[in-house]
Amino acid sequence: MKYILFFTSLFFFINSKAQTDTTIYGYIDSVTVKNVQIPPKFSGGDGNWKMYLNKYLKYPKDAKQQKIEGTVMVEFVVEKDGSLSNITIVHSVYPSLDEEAVRLIQHSMWTPAVQNGGNARYRKRQPIEFRLLN
């Protein structure tokens, strides 16, 4: 009887761990795909991402006055339709820089990930660098 109880408990423990995975990419739930054939990307690619940042990034006045620089890491889910959800700060630098990073992500456009010929939800991390020009 002890062995049956032990193996039953072990079975439920293993199955519960199979539902979630914590990796360097963050928390992966059963709805987000971890390994995709084509990852999501900013509409137009990396070159357009840099142009988007150059055009729309507004360095907060308080951070500029205090000469605060750094890289804010933002995590979000790119949905099957390309919209974004679950936007969170993974690495904070300064409150106003964090707010600006979230604003930039909220207003950005992404193409969804592709898995097995269809669109898939994908959890992505995006660094946003804040550097003052001397």
C-alpha positions in Angstrom: 0.0 0.0 0.0 2.9 2.4 0.8 4.3 1.8 -2.7 1.1 2.5 -4.4 0.6 5.7 -2.5 4.3 6.7 -3.3 4.0 6.0 -7.0 0.7 7.7 -7.3 2.1 10.8 -5.6 5.2 10.7 -7.9 2.9 10.4 -11.0 0.9 13.5 -10.0 4.1 15.4 -9.2 5.7 14.6 -12.6 2.5 15.6 -14.4 2.1 18.9 -12.6 5.7 19.8 -13.5 5.0 19.0 -17.2 2.5 21.9 -17.4 4.9 24.7 -16.7 8.5 25.5 -17.4 10.7 28.3 -16.1 13.6 29.1 -18.3 15.7 32.1 -19.2 12.8 33.1 -21.4 10.5 33.4 -18.4 7.4 31.6 -17.4 6.0 29.4 -20.2 2.4 28.3 -19.8 0.5 25.6 -21.6 -0.9 28.2 -24.1 2.4 29.8 -25.2 4.8 27.9 -27.5 8.4 27.7 -26.4 10.1 26.5 -29.6 8.6 27.9 -32.8 9.7 27.5 -36.4 9.6 31.3 -36.9 9.8 33.6 -33.9 7.8 36.8 -33.7 9.4 40.0 -34.9 8.8 43.6 -35.0 6.9 44.6 -38.2 9.5 45.3 -40.8 12.4 43.6 -38.9 15.3 44.8 -36.8 16.1 47.8 -38.9 12.6 49.2 -38.5 12.8 48.5 -34.7 15.8 50.8 -34.5 14.0 53.4 -36.6 10.9 53.1 -34.4 13.0 53.6 -31.2 14.8 56.6 -32.7 11.5 58.2 -33.7 9.3 57.5 -30.7 11.5 57.0 -27.7 11.1 60.0 -25.4 13.8 60.2 -22.7 12.0 61.1 -19.5 13.0 64.5 -18.1 13.6 63.3 -14.6 15.9 60.5 -15.7 17.7 62.9 -18.1 18.3 65.4 -15.3 19.7 62.7 -13.0 21.7 61.2 -15.9 20.2 57.8 -15.4 21.0 55.2 -18.2 20.4 51.5 -18.5 18.6 48.7 -20.3 15.1 47.9 -19.4 14.0 44.3 -20.2 10.4 44.1 -21.1 8.5 40.8 -21.4 5.3 40.3 -23.3 3.2 37.8 -25.2 2.8 38.2 -28.9 -0.7 36.8 -29.6 -1.7 34.8 -32.7 -3.1 38.0 -34.3 0.1 40.0 -33.6 -1.4 42.0 -30.7 0.5 42.2 -27.4 -0.6 41.2 -23.9 0.9 40.5 -20.4 3.4 43.3 -20.7 5.7 43.3 -17.7 9.1 44.7 -16.7 11.6 41.9 -16.1 14.6 44.2 -15.3 13.9 47.6 -14.0 16.3 50.6 -14.3 14.3 53.6 -13.0 10.5 54.1 -12.8 10.1 56.7 -15.5 12.4 54.7 -17.9 10.3 51.6 -17.2 7.1 53.5 -18.0 8.6 54.7 -21.3 9.7 51.2 -22.2 6.2 49.8 -21.5 4.7 52.7 -23.6 7.0 51.9 -26.5 6.1 48.2 -26.4 2.3 48.9 -26.1 2.4 51.0 -29.3 4.6 48.7 -31.3 3.4 46.3 -34.0 4.6 42.7 -34.2 4.2 39.7 -36.6 3.2 36.6 -34.7 5.3 33.5 -34.3 4.6 30.6 -36.7 4.4 26.9 -35.6 3.3 24.1 -37.9 2.0 26.5 -40.5 -0.2 28.5 -38.2 0.3 31.5 -35.9 1.2 30.8 -32.2 1.3 32.7 -29.0 4.9 33.4 -27.9 6.4 35.0 -24.8 9.1 37.4 -25.8 11.7 39.5 -24.0 12.8 42.7 -25.6 15.6 45.0 -24.2 15.2 48.7 -24.6 18.3 50.7 -24.1 18.4 54.2 -22.7 21.6 56.1 -23.3 22.2 59.8 -23.0 24.2 61.5 -25.8 27.2 63.4 -24.5 
